[in-house]
């Protein structure tokens, strides 16, 4: 079945450094959603990308959807300790549910 | 607006016992989903209700899992009998559109 691959699995950065997580699919994605799960918490929706080449920003977070709609990235500029958690990409398949990547767990040291 | 709630937050049971998880979606949300995350792995889809009907249950691991959503409001997920590999965090989510709202999850430990 459809799989969304996400790398890296873990990333540790110093506060103030940048961070990027990548999602890839072997097939064209209809859309890509990004979720953040804080330690001990639950996934919280961040954003959805639908169009080829789409770029959206939320403060220090930049989300991109590839031209071929087979990959996506989330970039955080100047990380803060509040950014810690696991970031998941997921494809929403209409009529069914979200297909998640394995997530990237970000830790930040001050 | 109240979010998605789940009960219990934690459950520890022995292999062979039965456990029932409950999810109360956001009021008015027709779509209700169950997911499971086993430690270190991805969040996996279990099943999807639209109102009281099962839209897709292709992710249910086996017939030890039974989900219901009587009346199209809250949902229950029963595991009977529980096995060790059933341990994990069970999330419920609800939606009216494409954005899904997740509950806090139930952490199930089978010993």
Interface residues (C-beta under 8 A of the other chain):
Chain A: X31 X33 X35 X41 X42 X43 X44 X45 X48 X88 X90 X92 X95 X96 X97 X98 X99 X100 X101 X102 X103
Chain B: X33 X35 X41 X42 X43 X44 X45 X48 X55 X56 X58 X59 X91 X93 X98 X99 X100 X101 X102 X103 X104 X105
